[in-house]
Amino acid sequence: MSDGKPGKLWGGRFGADLDPALHRFTASFPFDRRLVRHDLVGSLAHARMLAETGILTGDDARAVLEGLAGILRDVEEGRLAVEGPEEDVHTWIERVLRERVGEAAGRLHTARSRNDQVATALRLYVRERLRELVGRVAELQEVWVHQASGHLETWMPGYTHLQRAQPVSLAHHLLAHVWALNADARRLQAAHHHAGVSVLGAGALAGSPLPIRPERSAYWLGFSALFPNSLYAVADRDFVLEAAFAAAVLLVHLSRWAEEVVLWSSAEFGFVELDDTVAKGSSLMPQKKNPEAAELIRAKAGRGIAALAGLLSALKGLPFSYNSDLQEDKEMLFDALDTAAGCLEAARVLAAGMRYRPDRMARALEGGFLTATDLADYLVRRGVPFRQAHEQAGRAVREAEARGCELWELSLDVLRSCCPQVEGDVYDALRPEGAGRARRSHGGPAPERVAEQLEAALRELETTRAWLAAAADPPVYAAYRQGQLLQGL
């Protein structure tokens, strides 16, 4: 495999080399080289299991384990470039291992196929990246929670149909995004858990007649479950779909927030001003200050959605067990996870660089009759059936509109002409700040309810941080870092 020709892990029954055009077409090395660390960790776990069962013995076990550890160390420290003519990263690893330890390298692939090998590496990769995304989600949530804590009584319009609807606080609005991302964090954690199924030992599709112990491979990989069926093990890519789905939903949530940033930073809204560090300008118009990062976050959600759709399309209709179609899962998955990570980082920086403008939010509470529902609710408390109260409040809105004033600026006599049951205390319900403070139902915008949300959000963040701390590296990787791969053999 060192004569400059593409190396391969097969070929004994072939009398001619693969056509170079098809080698280029079928090769996955240009993109699966990204899995090199994860493939090496999976190989360490497999080699350790082979040594524990006596399938790999003595000097061969030592050579393979130390050889793999040396390659991993050189890759991590940047001393070894992952490049060459090989068709995939697995072939590259075996070639480098053979160059370093000789014939013993040929024993590593005992009781293993590339089918369970690549699935193992991909599961390790997915878990690592999902853990990273959970951490990035928490960092963005922390920005919003900190901002919300200073705006429990910064009143602004809440919107439905992008029309002014009812008064809420800025804190209440920011926490809505915090809770959306909290759901994302839990989805990512669930996908991380589901990816923790060990498939080493499934072989190509039918296991092995050798006395292997797949449960030991699972232990060394830090996986919580063992495959129940060897056919299913090598065909399963649900963990890829779940990771892509979690990333796509996360990107949709970020896109919705980014759309608000675009709207709120416009002159028409003016709810936020962007720091110079997070805005960009125009090559022609000197006055422009554009929210380009938000626009790109909004657009990049499409990449996550496309990746998920592409993965579903690639997997549909595949007969069990392994098919080369599964090779197509990687580029789409990589792009989805890369895009999610990049958007989270951009969103964190952008969110921290936004200055809110309570004065503009307060002005937006005028002219939209945002407390009409509160008038109807007031009437309900006075014994008026809601449908009747709704109609009366609507007449009051029409009266205020005709007079060019706010509901709270109507005289009591005028209000009574529309709503006979009102009394002088109605004005407490008609002013935006009073309406907001009155909405004390669970999860509502009243300051005390928002304070409860803040406390709950902080507890959720603590739960996330505890999960991140507990999501440790695989035991075989810890043994590698501590120089204990051969301990107990």
N, C-alpha and C positions, 0 to 999 in steps of 0.2 A: 504493500500500500504506500510505498514511499518513492515510486518511480515517476511521480508527477501525474499519473492517470487517476481518474476518480476512483477512490476506494469504495468497496461495498461489503456488506455483511452476508452476501449471498452470491451464487454464481456457479456452484459446482456442477449443476446439470445443464449449464448453458455453454454452447460452443462458440459464441461470438459475443463481442461487447455490445452493450446497448448503444443505439444510435445517439450521437452527441446531442442532436436536437431534442430527443425525448428525455435524455438525461437532464438537460436544462429545464425542460417543461415539468418534469416530475420531481425535481430536486426541491427539498424544503429547507435546505441549509441557509439560504439567504434570509429566512425569517425565523426558523426554529433555533438558530444559534442563540437567540435570546434566552432559551431554556437551558443553557449550558450548566449554570450553577445548580438548577433544580434537578437536571438529569444526573449530575455528579452526586448530589445528595441522595437521590433515589438509588443510584448504583452502590453507594456506600452502604445503604440499608440492606440491599440485596446481597452484597458481598458479606456483610456481617452475618446475615441469616445463613448463607451457605457455609460460612466458617463454623457457626454454632451447631449446625446439623452434621458437620464432618464431610460435607460434599466438597468443600474447599478446605484443604488441610495445610498445616505446616508452613513451609516457606512460601507456597503459592498464596495462601491467605494473607500472610504478612506483605508480600510483594503487591498484591492487588489493592489491599486497603491503604497501604502507604503510598502506592502509586496514584490512586484516585485522590487521596488527600493532597498530594503534591500538586496535581493538576488543578484542583479546586483552589488551593492557596495561590498558585501562580495566576489563575484567571482573576481571582478577587483582587489581587494586588497589581494587576495590569501588566504582569511580566509575560503573559502568554496570549497572543492574539488568536481569537477564535475564527480562523479562516483556513481555506483550503479547497481542494476540488471535490470533497465528499458530497454525497447526496443529502445527508442530514447530520444533525449534531451528534446522534448516537454513533454513527460511523466515525466521525472526527474523534470522539472521546476514545473509542477503542483503538484507533490508529495511534493516537498520542500515548495511550497507555502501553501499547505494544512496544513503541519506540523506547519507553522508559523502563519497562520491567520484563520485556521479552515474552516468551511463550506463555507465561502464567496469565497474561492478559486474555488469552483465548478461553480461559475457564470462567471468566466473569459472566458470560452470557448463558451459562448453564441454567436450565429451568426458567428461562426468561425469553420473551419475544419482544420485538419492538412494539407490539401492540399493547402489552401491559406496561412496558417501559415508558412509552410516550404519554400514556394516560396518567401514570404516576408523576412524571415531571410536570405535566400540565396542571394536575391537581395541586402540587406544591406551589407552582407559580400563581395559580388563582388565589390560593389562600394568602400568600404573601401580599399580592396586590390588593385584595379585599381588605386586609388589615391596614394597609396604607390608606385606602380610601376612607375607612372608618375614622382614622386619625385626622384626615383632612376635613371630613365633615364636622368633627368636633371643634376644630379650630375655627371654622366659619360660624358655627353656632355660638361660640364664645364671643365673637365680635358682636353679633346681633343681640345676645343676652345683655352684654355690657351696655350697648346703646339703648336697649329697651328700659333698663333700670333707671335711666334719667328722664324718661318721657311718659310716666304713668298718667300724667294729666296734660299732655300735649295733644289737644283735640284736633281731629281732622275728619274729613269725610271717609266713610267706608263706601265701597262701590259695588253695585251689581249692574251687569250689562255695560260697564264702564260709565255708568251714570251715578251721580251722587245719591246715596241711599240713606244712610243713618250715621250719626256721629260715633266714632270710635277713637281710641287713643293711638298715638304712634307706637307706643309699647305693645298694644294689643295687635297691631298690624305686623310689627316685626316678629312677634312671638308666633304668629301664624306660620311664618317661614321657618322658624326654629322647629316647630312641631312637624312640618313637612319633612325637614331633614332628619328629624329624630326617627321618623318612620323609615327613611332611607338607611340610617345607621343600623336599625334592627334588621332590615332586609339584607343588607350586606353581611351582617353577622350570621344570619340564617344560611346565606349562600356559602359562607366560609365553613360553617358546620357541615353542610351537605357535601361539600367538596372533600371532607375528611374521611373518605372511604378508601381503604387500601386495596388496590387491585393487583399488586405484585403477587405472582403465583398463579394467575389466571392463564399465563402463557399466551399463545396465539389465540386460543379460544377454548381449549380443553384441559387446562391445568398441566400437571406433570406427573410421570410415574416415579420420579425421584422423591426421597423422603424429606421434602421441603416443609417449612413451617411458616406459612403466610402470616400467622398471627405475630411472629417475631418481626417480620418486615413492617407490619402495621405499627408495632410498638416503637420501633426505631424511627419511623416516619412521624410519630406523634398523631397518627390517625385514630379516631375513636371507633371506627367500625371496619369490618372485613367484608369483602365482596361475598354475596350469597350464592352467586352463579357465575361460572367463568365466561359463558357466552355474553351475559349481560355486562360483566365487568369491562370487557374490552370494547363493547359497542356503546356503552353509556356516555353521553355527553350532556346529560341534564345539568350537571354542575356548571358547564360552560354556558348553557342557556340561562340558568339562574343568575350567574354573575353578570351576563350581558343585560338581562332584564333589570336587575338591580341598578346597573349603571345607566340604563336608558331612562328609568323612572327618575333617578337622581338628576340626570341632565334635563329632563322635562321640568322638574321643580326649579332648577337653577335658571332655566330659560324663562319661566314665568316671573321669577324675581327680576331677571335682567330686563324683561319688557317693562316692568314698573320703573326700573332705573332710567330707562330711555324716556319714558313718559314724564317721570317726576323731575328729570333734569332739564326738560324743555321749558321754554319761556311760558308756554301755555299753562303748565302746572306750577313750575318753580318751587316744588317742595324740597328739592335738594340742590346743592351746588357741589360740583366735583372739584376736588383739589387738582392743582396743575399736574400732580404726580400720577393721576389716574385718568386724565383726559388727553385727547389728541386734537390737533388743529387741522386746518384746511390749507391746501397748497395755493388756493386762490383767494379765499375770503378770510382776511386777517382776524375778524371778530369771532370766528367759530371756535367752539369748545365742545368737541364731540365725544359721546360715551361709547367709543368704539369697542372697548373691552366687553361692555354689556351686549353690544350688537353681535359680537363674535360668540359669546356664550349662548345667546339666543339661537344663533345659526348652528352651532356645533351640536346642539341637541339632535339635530337631524342625522348626524353621523352615528350617534348611539342607537337611534331608532333603526337606521339602515343596517347597522351591524346585527341587531337582534333579528330583523326580518331576514337578512341573509343567512344567518345561522339556522333559523327555523327551516328555511327553504333547502339548505344543504342537507339537513338531517332527515327531512320528511321522506318516507318511502324507502329508507335504506334497510335491506334485509340484514338480520343478524348473521355474523357478528361484525367483523371489521371490514371496512371498505376504504379505499383511498380517498373517497369523498371527505372523510374525517380530517384529512390533512388541511382542508380549507377552513377548519374552525379557528385556526390560530391567528391569522392576520386580522380577521374580523374581531375576534376577542381582544387581541392586543390593542387595536385601534379604539375599541369601546372603552377599555380601561384607561388607556393613555389619555383619551379625550376627557373622561370624567375627572381624572387627576388634574389635568391642566386647567379645566374649568373651575374646579374647586379652589385651586391656588389663585387664579385670576379673580374669582369672586371674593375671596378673603381680602385680597389687597384692595380691590375696588370698594368693598363695603367699608373698610377702615378709612378710605379716602373720601367719604361722603359727608357733607355737612348739612344737617337738616335745617329747614327754615320754618319754625313754628308760626311765624307771622303770616306766611303765605298759606299755610294749612288752615289757620284761623279764618282768613278771608274767604277760603273756599267753602267754609261752612255757611256762608251767606248766599242767598239767591236760589238755593235748591230745595227749600222747605224740607230739610232733612229730619225735622222733628214731627212730621205729620203722623207717623206711626205712634209716636209718644202721646200725641193728642188723642188718638183713638184708644190707646191703652188707658189713658187717664179717664176717658169716658166709660170704659169697661169697668174700671174701679168704682165708678159712680153708678154702676148697675145697668148701663146701656149694653144691649147685645152687640157683639163685635161687628156683625155685618152693618148694623145701623150706625155704630160708631165710626166705621170705616167710611160710610157715605157722608156723615156729618163732617168728618175731618177733611174729606175731599172738597166739600163746599167751602170750608174755611181756607183751604189752599187756593181755591179759585178766587175767593174774595181778596186774599193777600196779593195774589198775582195781579188782579185788576187794580189794586191800590198802589202797586209797586213797593211793597214793604214785606217785612218778615212776619212770620206767624206771631212771634212774641211782641211785635209792634202793633198788632191789632188791638183796639180797645176792647174792654170786657163786654161792652154792649154789642159790638160787632161780632165778637166771638159767640155771644149768646144767641145772636140771630141765626147762626149756623149750628151751634151746639148748645141747646137750651140748658143742659145740666152743668155747664162749667161754672166754677167759682174763681175767686181771686188767686187761689193757689195754683191755677193752671199754668201760670207763667214759669213756675219752677220746672215744669215738664217741657216747656216750649223752647227754653234756651239750650243750646247744644251741650254746654258743660253740665247742666242739670240732667239732661237726658242721658248723657254718658254715665254720670255717676249713679243714676237710678237703675241701670241695667246690671243688677247684682246676681243674675242667674249664673249657674255654673258655666265657667268658660267665657263669661261676658267681659265687656270693656270697663266695668266699674273698677276704680283703682285697687280696691281690696281683692277683687277677683284676679286682676292682672298680677298683683303681688303674689298671690297663690300660684299663678302660672309660672312666675319667675322662680319661685322656690322649687316647683316641680321640675322645671327645665334644668335647674342646677343639679337636682338629684339624678335626673336622667344623664346629664353629662358626667357625673361621678360614676354612674353605672357603666357608661361607655369607657371611661378611663380605666376602670377596674378590669373590664373585658380586655382592653388593649394590653394591660400589664400581664394578664394571665395567658394571652395568646402567644405562648413561648415558641421559640424555634424548635424544630424536630430534635428529639434526643440524639439522633446520630450526628446532627450538625453540632450540637453542644459537645458531644464526645470528640468530634474533629477539632473544635476550637480549643479544647482542653488537652489534646494529645492523648486521648484515652480510647481510641478506636480498637485497640488490641486488648484492652483490659478484659480479663476473664476468659480469654481464649487459651 
